[in-house]
């Protein structure tokens, strides 16, 4: 393939390259340095080929956002997503993904990625130079562990995922079953169900009727029109009373 990138062994124990990222925050330009991002902090970083691209949008970024609390509970101070895109693209992607737990880093000129030894040509796709897909755990600016995707055709996504990083940080960690809750604003039973999930320490995705879905969607999926409707691990649990019974049993 003609791609040359650094190995995990070459990166681990090295300091992250020094760079300044030109970010747009509100109506102002704000320069953010690597010192501000890494000094005195434990940081999980994942880097990917581009905002709005398929794997990055469907899996890579959403899973880090979903598991953010698990990272924080294990001493990680922040989660950074690096891509060779400009700040306007990165900000729009973050808003589109509703990934409030992730800090997006626009490495528009590729300075950081080049310094990491991860800048590769994607000219065949019309992308120019982009980042190879990888993740790393950085402690006070020093790379403790790196997970670099294997060099093969396509866009490999095998080791830089959030689950792999969490298992490195905490070998005893086990992935929680995915939880989704259909709700509507002002619904006391919805609030009760969400409070119960939070009490049990379960992260969940909230699907709000009128915003994210309709009553038709709930009826088509569950056969019911009332809310909340809770799903755990692909299994339909039901409303708040059924959820309480599920945990009691």
Secondary structure as a PSIPRED ss2 file (coil, helix, strand):
# PSIPRED VFORMAT (PSIPRED V4.0)

   1 X C   1.000  0.000  0.000
   2 X C   1.000  0.000  0.000
   3 X C   1.000  0.000  0.000
   4 X C   1.000  0.000  0.000
   5 X C   1.000  0.000  0.000
   6 X C   1.000  0.000  0.000
   7 X C   1.000  0.000  0.000
   8 X H   0.000  1.000  0.000
   9 X H   0.000  1.000  0.000
  10 X H   0.000  1.000  0.000
  11 X H   0.000  1.000  0.000
  12 X C   1.000  0.000  0.000
  13 X C   1.000  0.000  0.000
  14 X C   1.000  0.000  0.000
  15 X E   0.000  0.000  1.000
  16 X C   1.000  0.000  0.000
  17 X C   1.000  0.000  0.000
  18 X C   1.000  0.000  0.000
  19 X C   1.000  0.000  0.000
  20 X E   0.000  0.000  1.000
  21 X E   0.000  0.000  1.000
  22 X E   0.000  0.000  1.000
  23 X E   0.000  0.000  1.000
  24 X E   0.000  0.000  1.000
  25 X E   0.000  0.000  1.000
  26 X C   1.000  0.000  0.000
  27 X C   1.000  0.000  0.000
  28 X E   0.000  0.000  1.000
  29 X E   0.000  0.000  1.000
  30 X E   0.000  0.000  1.000
  31 X E   0.000  0.000  1.000
  32 X E   0.000  0.000  1.000
  33 X E   0.000  0.000  1.000
  34 X H   0.000  1.000  0.000
  35 X H   0.000  1.000  0.000
  36 X H   0.000  1.000  0.000
  37 X H   0.000  1.000  0.000
  38 X H   0.000  1.000  0.000
  39 X C   1.000  0.000  0.000
  40 X C   1.000  0.000  0.000
  41 X C   1.000  0.000  0.000
  42 X E   0.000  0.000  1.000
  43 X E   0.000  0.000  1.000
  44 X E   0.000  0.000  1.000
  45 X E   0.000  0.000  1.000
  46 X E   0.000  0.000  1.000
  47 X E   0.000  0.000  1.000
  48 X C   1.000  0.000  0.000
  49 X C   1.000  0.000  0.000
  50 X C   1.000  0.000  0.000
  51 X C   1.000  0.000  0.000
  52 X C   1.000  0.000  0.000
  53 X C   1.000  0.000  0.000
  54 X H   0.000  1.000  0.000
  55 X H   0.000  1.000  0.000
  56 X H   0.000  1.000  0.000
  57 X H   0.000  1.000  0.000
  58 X H   0.000  1.000  0.000
  59 X H   0.000  1.000  0.000
  60 X H   0.000  1.000  0.000
  61 X H   0.000  1.000  0.000
  62 X H   0.000  1.000  0.000
  63 X H   0.000  1.000  0.000
  64 X H   0.000  1.000  0.000
  65 X H   0.000  1.000  0.000
  66 X H   0.000  1.000  0.000
  67 X C   1.000  0.000  0.000
  68 X H   0.000  1.000  0.000
  69 X H   0.000  1.000  0.000
  70 X H   0.000  1.000  0.000
  71 X H   0.000  1.000  0.000
  72 X H   0.000  1.000  0.000
  73 X H   0.000  1.000  0.000
  74 X C   1.000  0.000  0.000
  75 X C   1.000  0.000  0.000
  76 X C   1.000  0.000  0.000
  77 X C   1.000  0.000  0.000
  78 X E   0.000  0.000  1.000
  79 X E   0.000  0.000  1.000
  80 X E   0.000  0.000  1.000
  81 X E   0.000  0.000  1.000
  82 X E   0.000  0.000  1.000
  83 X E   0.000  0.000  1.000
  84 X C   1.000  0.000  0.000
  85 X C   1.000  0.000  0.000
  86 X C   1.000  0.000  0.000
  87 X H   0.000  1.000  0.000
  88 X H   0.000  1.000  0.000
  89 X H   0.000  1.000  0.000
  90 X H   0.000  1.000  0.000
  91 X H   0.000  1.000  0.000
  92 X H   0.000  1.000  0.000
  93 X H   0.000  1.000  0.000
  94 X H   0.000  1.000  0.000
  95 X H   0.000  1.000  0.000
  96 X H   0.000  1.000  0.000
  97 X H   0.000  1.000  0.000
  98 X C   1.000  0.000  0.000
  99 X C   1.000  0.000  0.000
 100 X C   1.000  0.000  0.000
 101 X C   1.000  0.000  0.000
 102 X C   1.000  0.000  0.000
 103 X E   0.000  0.000  1.000
 104 X E   0.000  0.000  1.000
 105 X E   0.000  0.000  1.000
 106 X E   0.000  0.000  1.000
 107 X C   1.000  0.000  0.000
 108 X C   1.000  0.000  0.000
 109 X C   1.000  0.000  0.000
 110 X C   1.000  0.000  0.000
 111 X H   0.000  1.000  0.000
 112 X H   0.000  1.000  0.000
 113 X H   0.000  1.000  0.000
 114 X H   0.000  1.000  0.000
 115 X H   0.000  1.000  0.000
 116 X H   0.000  1.000  0.000
 117 X C   1.000  0.000  0.000
 118 X C   1.000  0.000  0.000
 119 X E   0.000  0.000  1.000
 120 X E   0.000  0.000  1.000
 121 X E   0.000  0.000  1.000
 122 X C   1.000  0.000  0.000
 123 X H   0.000  1.000  0.000
 124 X H   0.000  1.000  0.000
 125 X H   0.000  1.000  0.000
 126 X C   1.000  0.000  0.000
 127 X C   1.000  0.000  0.000
 128 X C   1.000  0.000  0.000
 129 X E   0.000  0.000  1.000
 130 X E   0.000  0.000  1.000
 131 X E   0.000  0.000  1.000
 132 X C   1.000  0.000  0.000
 133 X C   1.000  0.000  0.000
 134 X E   0.000  0.000  1.000
 135 X E   0.000  0.000  1.000
 136 X E   0.000  0.000  1.000
 137 X E   0.000  0.000  1.000
 138 X E   0.000  0.000  1.000
 139 X E   0.000  0.000  1.000
 140 X C   1.000  0.000  0.000
 141 X C   1.000  0.000  0.000
 142 X E   0.000  0.000  1.000
 143 X E   0.000  0.000  1.000
 144 X E   0.000  0.000  1.000
 145 X E   0.000  0.000  1.000
 146 X E   0.000  0.000  1.000
 147 X E   0.000  0.000  1.000
 148 X E   0.000  0.000  1.000
 149 X C   1.000  0.000  0.000
 150 X C   1.000  0.000  0.000
 151 X C   1.000  0.000  0.000
 152 X C   1.000  0.000  0.000
 153 X C   1.000  0.000  0.000
 154 X C   1.000  0.000  0.000
 155 X C   1.000  0.000  0.000
 156 X C   1.000  0.000  0.000
 157 X C   1.000  0.000  0.000
 158 X C   1.000  0.000  0.000
 159 X C   1.000  0.000  0.000
 160 X C   1.000  0.000  0.000
 161 X C   1.000  0.000  0.000
 162 X H   0.000  1.000  0.000
 163 X H   0.000  1.000  0.000
 164 X H   0.000  1.000  0.000
 165 X H   0.000  1.000  0.000
 166 X H   0.000  1.000  0.000
 167 X H   0.000  1.000  0.000
 168 X H   0.000  1.000  0.000
 169 X H   0.000  1.000  0.000
 170 X C   1.000  0.000  0.000
 171 X C   1.000  0.000  0.000
 172 X C   1.000  0.000  0.000
 173 X C   1.000  0.000  0.000
 174 X C   1.000  0.000  0.000
 175 X C   1.000  0.000  0.000
 176 X C   1.000  0.000  0.000
 177 X C   1.000  0.000  0.000
 178 X C   1.000  0.000  0.000
 179 X E   0.000  0.000  1.000
 180 X E   0.000  0.000  1.000
 181 X E   0.000  0.000  1.000
 182 X E   0.000  0.000  1.000
 183 X E   0.000  0.000  1.000
 184 X C   1.000  0.000  0.000
 185 X C   1.000  0.000  0.000
 186 X C   1.000  0.000  0.000
 187 X C   1.000  0.000  0.000
 188 X H   0.000  1.000  0.000
 189 X H   0.000  1.000  0.000
 190 X H   0.000  1.000  0.000
 191 X H   0.000  1.000  0.000
 192 X H   0.000  1.000  0.000
 193 X H   0.000  1.000  0.000
 194 X H   0.000  1.000  0.000
 195 X H   0.000  1.000  0.000
 196 X H   0.000  1.000  0.000
 197 X H   0.000  1.000  0.000
 198 X H   0.000  1.000  0.000
 199 X H   0.000  1.000  0.000
 200 X C   1.000  0.000  0.000
 201 X C   1.000  0.000  0.000
 202 X C   1.000  0.000  0.000
 203 X C   1.000  0.000  0.000
 204 X C   1.000  0.000  0.000
 205 X E   0.000  0.000  1.000
 206 X E   0.000  0.000  1.000
 207 X E   0.000  0.000  1.000
 208 X E   0.000  0.000  1.000
 209 X E   0.000  0.000  1.000
 210 X C   1.000  0.000  0.000
 211 X C   1.000  0.000  0.000
 212 X C   1.000  0.000  0.000
 213 X E   0.000  0.000  1.000
 214 X C   1.000  0.000  0.000
 215 X H   0.000  1.000  0.000
 216 X H   0.000  1.000  0.000
 217 X H   0.000  1.000  0.000
 218 X H   0.000  1.000  0.000
 219 X H   0.000  1.000  0.000
 220 X H   0.000  1.000  0.000
 221 X H   0.000  1.000  0.000
 222 X H   0.000  1.000  0.000
 223 X C   1.000  0.000  0.000
 224 X C   1.000  0.000  0.000
 225 X C   1.000  0.000  0.000
 226 X C   1.000  0.000  0.000
 227 X C   1.000  0.000  0.000
 228 X C   1.000  0.000  0.000
 229 X E   0.000  0.000  1.000
 230 X E   0.000  0.000  1.000
 231 X E   0.000  0.000  1.000
 232 X E   0.000  0.000  1.000
 233 X C   1.000  0.000  0.000
 234 X C   1.000  0.000  0.000
 235 X E   0.000  0.000  1.000
 236 X E   0.000  0.000  1.000
 237 X E   0.000  0.000  1.000
 238 X E   0.000  0.000  1.000
 239 X C   1.000  0.000  0.000
 240 X H   0.000  1.000  0.000
 241 X H   0.000  1.000  0.000
 242 X H   0.000  1.000  0.000
 243 X H   0.000  1.000  0.000
 244 X H   0.000  1.000  0.000
 245 X H   0.000  1.000  0.000
 246 X H   0.000  1.000  0.000
 247 X H   0.000  1.000  0.000
 248 X H   0.000  1.000  0.000
 249 X C   1.000  0.000  0.000
